[in-house]
Amino acid sequence: MEAHIECDSCYELRVKRIKEEKFLTHFKDGVASGLIDGVYKDELSDNKTNAYKQGYDFGLWLHSEIKEE
């Protein structure tokens, strides 16, 4: 049986896709916190780069837009 050898570009694409998925997950968690809860969850933001913070700010903005209508 042959060992699977992954090319460098394939590996780089997989790493990029994983990072994008993590960013989106953290962003969505932040949006949910800002929009639904309105509470910044420090325990969630500690390990979630800047994506959670960006999502939280966006969620707060959405919340204010909905309240104005």
C-alpha positions as CSV (number, residue, x, y, z in Angstrom):
1,M,0.0,0.0,0.0
2,E,1.4,3.4,-1.0
3,A,1.7,6.2,1.5
4,H,-0.4,9.3,0.7
5,I,1.9,12.2,0.1
6,E,0.2,15.6,0.1
7,C,1.6,18.3,-2.1
8,D,2.6,21.6,-0.5
9,S,-0.2,23.6,-2.3
10,C,-2.8,21.1,-1.2
11,Y,-1.7,21.3,2.4
12,E,-1.7,25.1,2.3
13,L,-5.2,25.1,0.9
14,R,-6.4,22.8,3.7
15,V,-4.8,25.0,6.3
16,K,-6.4,28.1,4.8
17,R,-9.8,26.4,4.7
18,I,-9.5,25.4,8.4
19,K,-8.6,28.9,9.4
20,E,-11.5,30.4,7.4
21,E,-13.9,27.9,9.1
22,K,-12.6,28.8,12.5
23,F,-12.9,32.5,11.8
24,L,-16.5,32.1,10.6
25,T,-17.4,30.0,13.6
26,H,-16.0,32.6,16.0
27,F,-17.6,35.5,14.1
28,K,-21.0,33.8,14.2
29,D,-20.6,33.2,18.0
30,G,-19.9,36.9,18.4
31,V,-22.9,37.9,16.3
32,A,-25.1,35.7,18.3
33,S,-23.8,37.2,21.6
34,G,-24.3,40.8,20.4
35,L,-27.6,40.3,18.7
36,I,-29.4,37.8,20.9
37,D,-27.8,38.1,24.3
38,G,-26.3,41.6,24.2
39,V,-23.6,40.4,26.5
40,Y,-19.9,40.2,25.7
41,K,-18.7,36.8,26.8
42,D,-15.1,37.2,27.9
43,E,-14.7,33.4,28.3
44,L,-15.5,33.0,24.6
45,S,-13.5,35.9,23.3
46,D,-10.2,34.9,25.0
47,N,-9.4,32.2,22.6
48,K,-11.1,33.4,19.5
49,T,-8.8,36.0,17.9
50,N,-10.4,39.1,16.6
51,A,-13.3,37.3,14.8
52,Y,-15.5,37.1,17.9
53,K,-15.0,40.8,18.6
54,Q,-15.9,41.7,15.1
55,G,-19.0,39.5,15.1
56,Y,-20.0,40.9,18.5
57,D,-19.8,44.5,17.2
58,F,-21.7,43.6,14.1
59,G,-24.4,41.8,16.3
60,L,-24.8,45.0,18.4
61,W,-25.2,47.1,15.3
62,L,-27.8,44.7,13.9
63,H,-29.6,44.8,17.3
64,S,-29.7,48.6,17.2
65,E,-31.0,48.6,13.6
66,I,-33.8,46.2,14.4
67,K,-34.9,48.2,17.4
68,E,-35.1,51.4,15.3
69,E,-37.6,49.9,12.9
